[in-house]
Amino acid sequence: ENVAIFLSGHGNRSGGHFEFVCHDNSSSNSFDWFSLELVIDAMIRNGAHVLVMIDACHAGQLANRFFGDVRTKATTDNPNGGGLILLTSCVPSQLSIDGGTNGLFTKALLEALRGEADVDTDSAVTVKEVRSYLFWRMKELVRISSNLPAMDWPEQDELCMWSSVIPETLVLSRTPG
């Protein structure tokens, strides 16, 4: 079983933890990850491959929760074969850059899953292909994004991590062909 969770919005770091903030940017409409983490852990323990994709500022902070916390041991060592793939738009210290109708990360991720990442043209887009595509494409999108004169170019480094039980050849999408 494969499960995909995608969130795009505002991100905040609160007390060293990632907080997803809903569209109106109100702290009363945000949530901490503890409840969602419990659901994700339960799915992983039951053998699911869970793909979590977050396009929000500071989203890379989730890597510490999922891969650096003993409560989420299921993400790295699960006898049932379940595991986690975490794709975030930036590392913990960075902001996510908007662009047009989507954030730059969402744009690159959609391109990858629609087949742009399928370098071996076998109509299957794998974890490895998505990771490679995002690394290259995010650098390109940030470079070509507009910038005010005399301002530093923004940095945005995507994060891609997955459980050791998930092979990098796991197919995330199929393309026509």
N, C-alpha and C positions, 0 to 999 in steps of 0.2 A: 504494500500500500504506500502511495506517495501522497503527501499533503503539502500544499503551498499556502503560505501566509505572506501577503504583501501589504505594507503600510507606507504611505507617502504623506508627509505633513511636516510638522515642526518637531524638533528635538531639543531637549534641554538636559543639562547635567545637574542633578540635584543630589547633594550629599554623596558624590562619587558614583551615582547610579544614573542610568539613562531613563529619561521620562519622555514618553510620546505625548505631544500636546496637540489637541484637536484644532481644527481650522480657525476657530475664533480666538485662539491663543490665550484662552482663559485657564488659569491654574485649576479651576474647579472642573474643567473638562479634560484633564490629563489623567494618565494612569501609570502606575508603576508596573513593572514587569512580573511581579511575583505571581499573580493569578494566571496570566498567560503562560508563564514559565511552568507552572504545575501541569497545565493542559498539554503543553509541548512535551514535557518529560513523560507524561502518561502515554502519549502516542508513541514516543520513541521506545519506551519499555515494552509496548505491545507490538513492536517490530516495524513501525512505520518509518519511512524516510521523510523527514520534515524539512522543507525548504522555506527558510525565513528570509524575506527580502525587505529591507527597510531603506527608504529614501528620506532621510531627515538629518539635520545637523546632529553631530556627536553620536550617530548611530553605532559606530564602532565600539562604543562603550559596552555594548551587549556581548562582545566576545569575552570580556572578563566574567560576565554572569554565566554564560553558557559553557565556556571552556575552562574557566579558572575557578569554579566553585564546586565544592564536593556535593552540593545538592543536585547538581546536574551531571553527575558521573555517567548517567545513561547516555550522554552525548558522545562519550569517547570509548566506552567499554560496555557493550550491551550483548549478552548472549543470545538475544532474540533477533539480532541483526538490524535493529532499528538504529537510526542515527540522524544527525542534524547537518544541514548545509546552511551556513549563515552568509548572506551577501548583504553588505551595507555600503551605503553611498560614500562613507568617509570614515576615517579613524577617529578615536574619541576626541581629539583636540581640534578637529576641523569643522567648518561649516559646510553645508551642502549648497551647491550653486543651482539656482533656478535657471531655466532656459525655455522660452516659448511656452508651450502648453504643458510641459513636464519638467521635472528636475533633470539635470544632465545625466544622472545615474539611471533614472527611469528610462530616458531616451535610449541610452546605451544598452540597458538590460533588455528592453523590448526588441531592439535590433538583433541582439544576440539570440534571443529565444525564437525570433522569426526566421532565423537561418543565416544571418550574416556571420555568425561564429562558426558555422559548419565548414571548417577549412578542408576537411577531407572529402567533402561533397557526398557523404553517404546518407544524407537526409536525416541524420540523428545529431542533435546538439548535446554534447556531454558536459559534465561539470568542468572538465579540463578545458574544453573549448570556450565555455562561458567565462571562466576565470581569465584565460589568455586574452580573449576579446575585450573584456572589461578593463583589464590593465592597459591595453593599447588605446582603446577608444576613449576612456576617461581622460587620459593625457591629451589626446587630440581635441576633445570637446572643450576642455578647460583652456587650452592654448588658443583656440579660435573664438572663445567667448569675448565679448566686448570688455574693454578695460578703460578706465579714465586715464588721461595722460598723467604721468609722474606718479602713478599708483603702482604698488607692487602687484604682480600677477597673483591671483588667488591660487591656493593649493587645494587639491581634493584628491585623496588617495582612497580608492575603494578597498574594501576588506572582503576577502573570500576565505572562509575556513569551513572544514567539514570533518565529521567524525571519521576515525580510522577504519570503521567498519564499512564505510561507503567508498566504493571504488571511484576513482576519478573518471572512469569510463561510463558511469551511470548516466543514462539518457534523460535529459531534462525536457526536451521537446523534439518533436519530429516535424520536418518540413516537407512540403509536397515535392515529389520528384522521383 
